[in-house]
């Protein structure tokens, strides 16, 4: 484009800003400029979008300003990424290559004009061959594609109206980045062993450059050849006068026999039996680390976890350890999971300590004990569809109850406590998840829900307890990465002497209480919260810093007639710092109402999580 010097002082977009999460200039050709337009690809939390801006010029042709941005939401078409933009000669349409969920790179053209945000896109190609390196002139769209007889990239011309393709070159090596130069075109080819700029004129191929490294994206402008080379570990934009180029004697193209007969088709390769070996997870594939996790929260609670798998992720091994305030409150697990096929299964061993609410002595005093459980488990998960799953789990364990909180009633508790006993516990879960995550903002859009039913059967005394739980959340993006979040929780525990009561984490909901407050224990839970999360770091030029305003209300109670007596509510504010993979939160909550117990003017919550756990 003429006037490139003026463009230096007119910034179209900056990376990492709200509403523009990432630019992709270094990953693929994703920028196109014409006399009156500039357009580029951006990556948002929802997926790829194309941003368009109009270039305003003064009477002398110098750039005066850039117009407002218009967005083309490609992700609504199921496009995963976009590249190689090309603006039509009359500047009314835009062509680009889009990658779809089936792994195909095809060419799209916007409809209607660019004066209005385009809502419709015409697909020019719809096939498994790849297309790239688009340019658009009056004769049509030039592109590189492997729709050739030998699978090498050659130069094609696409009719933007009909999508009809015409193969122009029939190379034995890859050719890419064609750029029209009058009636001829220049391109990069690897015929000489490295990428060099060539020119096609009247069917003859002339080599223009001979640099030690590749000469990429050649373009002729104003009598000079422009391109990108790699030198001393960096990419450099270079230029050279056309009249001083090599112009090596024309070399006849190495045309493969039968080139015009149609594109290349995949053929099965023959491998001798001695070269074949069975895939053996871990032993022949090596090991990959799929996840390392850790958290630290109020009350000296912390934990670590790790998951490793084989190369194809057929099997994964997970290990976890968490300490809830003291070493004698330690949880641990070790599992192996198979993901071969549609369904997955898990086998493992575990040890868990659960603070539980006493229901033996029915009075107004809150008493607690520790439910210690250790054993083995097996689970089978079936994906109902892309966004939901059904899981069935079975645990065989030993259970012991200890650390009764009331020393006066301890003898009576021990007399009623059966001691170590055997447990059989089937659990069924139904999950639904369409939540979209942003690296710096966490969950920003979509719903999620988990429904769980668990039964505990003690054969030694023919006792049965039952729990039900429903977690649901919804995130609505307001503007940019500002998010309005809703979360609700409902749970109930039924049974005889020792139902499996619930302990709520006040770092996440019911923040009127401190961490591990006894009032967070109950056989029934009804709670909800609303949060408004918004970026404030842009004011300090530190985008990862976010603000938080919240309000919550709920009740954790032992008996159903206590629901109104145990209601609590709070509001407050906080700061959240997400620097992947770490997430740090500091929150101050102001109680509005709490259940009978210690009164606090304000409660502070602090969490440090890894990978938003």
Beta strands, then each sheet from edge to edge (+ up, - down):
strand 1: 22-23
strand 2: 31-33
strand 3: 37-43
strand 4: 48-57
strand 5: 63-66
strand 6: 70-73
strand 7: 79-87
strand 8: 94-100
strand 9: 105-111
strand 10: 120-123
strand 11: 131-137
strand 12: 140-145
strand 13: 154-158
strand 14: 165-167
strand 15: 175-181
strand 16: 184-189
strand 17: 196-201
strand 18: 204-207
strand 19: 215-221
strand 20: 224-231
strand 21: 234-241
strand 22: 288-297
strand 23: 301-309
strand 24: 315-324
strand 25: 330-338
strand 26: 344-357
strand 27: 368-383
strand 28: 388-402
strand 29: 421-433
strand 30: 436-438
strand 31: 442-458
strand 32: 463-479
strand 33: 482-494
strand 34: 502-503
strand 35: 521-522
strand 36: 524-535
strand 37: 545-557
strand 38: 567-579
strand 39: 582-593
strand 40: 603-610
sheet 1: 1+ 3- 2+
sheet 2: 1+ 3- 4+ 5-
sheet 3: 1+ 3- 4+ 6-
sheet 4: 7+ 8- 9+ 10-
sheet 5: 11+ 12- 13+ 14-
sheet 6: 15+ 16- 17+ 18-
sheet 7: 19+ 20- 21+
sheet 8: 30+ 31- 29+ 28- 27+ 26- 25+ 24- 23+ 22- 40+ 39- 38+ 37- 36+ 33- 32+
sheet 9: 34+ 35-
end
